[in-house]
């Protein structure tokens, strides 16, 4: 039975979600079957699309809302939260 999960994570203060960090984030999202979205403020993007993630323009200390739908949704959100925490 597919599950839906959501969590909030905060970007490190010194990290914007620009090319390299965004690529790491997208690579992590692509390891999962779940449909994953990431949102900043009112803007939402497909977490598996580098251009979508870059278009969010997330700056350091921004709060990201992660939502995943699918059998591996909880694991996907755990992995993405760990990825964001490790960004430098």
C-alpha atoms as one frame of an Amber mdcrd trajectory, in Angstrom:
protein
   0.000   0.000   0.000   1.573   3.329  -1.056   2.212   5.802   1.710   2.493
   9.553   1.804   4.961  11.379   4.020   5.990  14.979   4.571   8.772  16.642
   6.543  10.485  20.004   6.943  14.260  20.429   6.718  16.390  23.539   6.929
  19.261  24.277   4.565  22.554  24.976   6.337  23.067  28.739   6.736  26.028
  28.845   4.354  24.472  26.723   1.568  22.157  27.757  -1.246  20.533  25.066
  -3.359  22.623  25.964  -6.424  24.242  23.635  -9.006  26.332  21.164  -6.979
  24.123  20.914  -3.872  21.012  20.701  -6.062  22.615  17.929  -8.138  23.411
  15.969  -4.951  19.825  16.446  -3.781  18.348  15.301  -7.120  20.665  12.263
  -7.294  19.465  11.235  -3.851  15.801  11.674  -4.835  16.269   9.624  -8.000
  17.300   6.555  -5.981  13.667   6.150  -4.915  10.497   5.073  -6.699   8.319
   7.536  -4.761   7.010  10.730  -6.312   8.895  13.444  -4.427   8.247  17.176
  -4.296  10.271  19.905  -2.621   8.844  23.319  -1.790  10.222  26.638  -0.591
   7.617  29.138   0.524   4.836  28.848  -2.070   7.009  27.410  -4.878   7.036
  23.644  -5.383   9.243  21.525  -7.638   9.772  17.931  -8.713  12.675  16.777
  -6.525  13.931  14.538  -9.347  14.342  17.431 -11.808  17.524  19.491 -11.522
  16.017  22.446 -13.394  12.918  22.395 -11.184  15.003  22.308  -8.002  17.273
  25.111  -9.231  14.225  27.218 -10.106  13.246  27.314  -6.424  16.202  29.615
  -5.714  16.519  28.269  -2.165  19.032  30.281  -0.133  20.901  29.333   3.038
  18.696  28.788   6.097  15.601  28.307   3.910  13.085  25.765   5.139  12.358
  23.040   2.587   9.069  21.143   2.696   9.614  17.614   1.381   6.657  15.448
   0.359   6.840  11.908  -0.963   4.157   9.511  -2.160   4.911   5.824  -2.677
   5.986   2.612  -1.000   9.459   3.952  -0.191   8.328   7.469   0.782   9.573
   7.393   4.415  13.011   6.160   3.360  13.190   8.776   0.613  12.473  11.589
   3.050  15.012  10.256   5.551  17.681  10.098   2.821  16.864  13.584   1.532
  16.914  15.069   5.041  20.344  13.490   5.587  21.494  14.823   2.210  20.419
  18.378   3.088  22.098  18.161   6.501  25.366  17.076   4.819  25.418  19.863
   2.197  28.389  22.220   2.411
